[in-house]
Amino acid sequence: MARLTLRSLLLAAVWPSATGFAIHDLTKAPFDPTTALGMGYIARVEPTRLTMMCPDCIGSPTIDVQLGRQDDGTEGRFRAGTTTVSQLETACRAREASCRIERLQVEPAVGWMSSYRMGAQFAHTTVVLRDGDLLTVRTQASDSASARRNADAMVVKLVRGVVGQ
């Protein structure tokens, strides 16, 4: 009997849970990454990472999307209000004075987007959590409007297709 229990525990550790995101493989995302943000983008897609760039677009934007896990309690604290957007922004501003954070409406998940300068670039990092699954979207461009537009567009596409409803 102990053997069956150990086997069950081992399988539970590696088997995807029934909760969390709708898909756990970005190669199966229901959109074409080369046209998701318009023409001119090139993309590399792996199961847990999507990288896009458009060297000929205004602002030379780059986008990096990663799927992973974050089950350290952050999601629960954010849902409960124990960790607030204000607290996250204070921590972010300690590293970069221009950092701003806003809460995202991505139900049934929770999330936020940080906006900040990164040298000569503007960057936006989106964090979405659902049942321990983590979606991180980082966008960069030489102008803030391009970086923000791409962050917003990717959140819409990924929340619907990857996170699920």
Buried (B, 14 or more C-beta within 10 A) or exposed (E): EEEEEEEEEEEEEEEEEEEBBBBBBBEEBEBEBBEBBEEEBEBEBEEEBBBBBBEEBEBBBBBBBBBEEBEEEBBBEBEEEEBEBEEBBEEBBEEEEEBBBEEBEBEEBBBBBBBBEEEEBBBBBBBBBBBBBBBBBBBBBEBBEBBBBBBBBBBEBBBBBBBBE
